[in-house]
Amino acid sequence: TELLNRNGAANESDVKKFTFDYSYWSFNKRDSHFASQERVFGDLGKIVLNAATSGYNTCVFAYGQTGSGKTYSMMGWDDDNPGLIPRISRGLFGSAEGGAP
């Protein structure tokens, strides 16, 4: 993604570039772009869990506008729809107890 100043980029140094691993749409379940908690965990959580159980430090950085769903993605709604933190925690504790992550 590239961001330009209001007047457009005068030169390459005026262009701000950034990347992201994933961006999700979870506002409307009927939307074809909707990302479920399972999908978010499949894309991100499994990578974090596998790295952590292999001895690496891990981090998930949730960034976005107020009200965009960061807390929902990280914590979930309830026990029937957990977010990344409960799912990763269960995997870590399961692994510590000798189960599969």
Residue pairs with C-beta under 8 A, 6 or more apart in sequence:
1 17
1 18
1 19
1 20
2 15
2 16
2 17
3 15
3 16
3 17
3 18
4 14
4 15
4 16
5 14
9 15
21 44
22 40
22 43
22 44
24 35
24 39
24 40
24 69
24 73
25 31
25 33
25 34
25 35
26 34
26 35
26 36
26 40
26 69
26 72
26 73
27 34
27 69
28 34
37 73
37 76
37 81
37 82
37 83
37 87
40 73
40 83
40 84
41 84
41 87
41 88
44 60
44 84
45 84
45 87
45 88
45 91
48 58
48 59
48 60
48 84
48 88
49 88
49 91
49 92
49 95
49 101
50 101
51 58
52 58
52 88
52 92
53 91
53 92
53 95
53 101
60 74
60 84
62 70
62 73
62 74
63 70
64 70
72 83
73 83
73 84
74 83
74 84
74 85
75 82
75 83
75 85
75 86
76 82
76 83
76 85
76 86
77 83
82 90
91 101
92 101
94 100
94 101
95 101
